[in-house]
Amino acid sequence: MKFFTSIFLLSLVLCVTSDNWAERAGKFLKDTYGGATDMARAYKDMREANWKNSDKYFHARGNRDAARRGPGGAWAARVISDARDFYNLMRGRDKADRRADQEANRWGRNGGDLKRYRPRNLPRRY
């Protein structure tokens, strides 16, 4: 519940100076929801594919898809990626691997070419 409250308050702060702030806040929330859905889809596909060395590809793809929706999607991707990184930190995961995950996240959010992380022979459907 705190997540959605934070999203709502952030959207109001970002849009309060606009003449059409309600419309912009609604778009931000819609993009945020869509971005979270994109991230969940990438995670589901990663689990389904169960492909060796594909983790970074799915990180980049989820972030790219979310960021393409607009500022709300990019914000959702950043929040989800940072939360996942914090979770991995608490589990004691290797620092270099976490750093590489965050690089793939930024690469995707900034519109980088996913071929950089795509593993060989990963089925085309992904």
C-alpha positions in Angstrom: 0.0 0.0 0.0 2.9 2.3 0.7 4.1 1.8 -2.8 0.9 3.0 -4.4 0.6 5.9 -1.9 4.2 6.9 -2.8 3.4 6.8 -6.5 0.3 8.9 -6.1 2.1 11.6 -4.0 5.1 11.7 -6.4 2.8 12.1 -9.4 1.0 15.0 -7.7 4.3 16.7 -6.8 5.6 16.3 -10.3 2.4 17.6 -12.0 1.2 20.3 -9.6 2.8 23.1 -11.6 1.1 22.0 -14.8 -2.1 23.4 -16.1 -3.4 19.9 -16.7 -1.9 18.3 -13.7 -4.7 15.8 -13.2 -4.3 14.5 -16.7 -0.5 14.3 -16.3 -0.8 12.6 -12.9 -3.1 10.0 -14.5 -0.7 9.4 -17.3 2.2 9.0 -14.8 0.2 6.5 -12.8 -0.8 4.6 -15.9 2.8 4.5 -17.1 3.9 3.4 -13.7 1.5 0.5 -13.6 2.5 -0.5 -17.2 6.2 -0.3 -16.3 5.6 -2.6 -13.3 3.8 -5.0 -15.6 6.7 -4.9 -18.1 9.1 -5.7 -15.3 6.9 -8.6 -14.1 6.7 -10.0 -17.6 10.4 -9.9 -18.0 10.9 -11.8 -14.7 8.2 -14.4 -15.7 9.9 -14.9 -19.1 13.3 -15.3 -17.4 11.9 -18.0 -15.1 10.2 -19.7 -18.0 13.2 -19.6 -20.3 15.5 -20.9 -17.5 18.4 -20.1 -19.9 22.0 -20.1 -18.8 23.6 -16.5 -18.7 20.3 -14.8 -19.6 19.8 -12.9 -16.3 21.3 -9.6 -17.6 19.3 -9.8 -20.8 16.0 -10.0 -19.0 17.1 -7.2 -16.6 17.8 -4.9 -19.6 14.7 -6.0 -21.5 12.3 -5.3 -18.5 13.9 -1.9 -17.9 13.8 -1.0 -21.6 10.1 -2.0 -22.0 9.1 -0.1 -18.8 11.1 3.1 -19.7 9.5 3.2 -23.2 6.2 4.0 -21.5 7.5 7.3 -20.3 8.6 8.9 -17.0 6.2 6.8 -14.9 7.5 3.5 -16.4 11.1 4.6 -16.0 10.5 5.5 -12.4 8.8 2.1 -11.8 11.7 0.3 -13.4 14.2 2.1 -11.3 12.3 1.5 -8.0 11.8 -2.2 -8.8 15.5 -2.6 -9.9 16.8 -0.9 -6.8 14.5 -3.0 -4.5 15.7 -6.2 -6.2 19.3 -5.0 -5.7 18.6 -4.3 -2.0 17.1 -7.8 -1.6 20.1 -9.4 -3.2 22.4 -7.3 -0.9 20.5 -8.7 2.1 20.9 -12.2 0.7 24.7 -11.7 0.5 24.9 -11.9 -3.2 28.2 -11.1 -4.9 28.9 -7.4 -5.2 30.3 -7.7 -8.8 27.2 -9.6 -9.9 24.9 -7.0 -8.4 26.9 -4.2 -10.0 26.5 -6.0 -13.4 22.8 -6.3 -12.9 22.5 -2.6 -12.2 24.5 -1.8 -15.3 22.1 -4.0 -17.4 19.2 -2.2 -15.8 20.6 1.3 -16.7 21.5 0.1 -20.2 17.9 -1.0 -20.8 16.3 2.1 -19.3 18.6 4.3 -21.5 17.4 2.4 -24.6 20.6 0.4 -25.2 20.7 -2.4 -27.7 19.6 -5.7 -26.0 22.0 -7.7 -28.2 24.7 -6.7 -25.8 23.2 -9.1 -23.2 21.3 -11.6 -25.3 22.8 -15.1 -24.8 23.5 -17.3 -27.7 20.6 -19.5 -28.9 18.0 -18.0 -26.6 14.7 -18.8 -28.2 13.4 -16.0 -30.4 10.2 -15.7 -28.5 12.2 -13.9 -25.8 
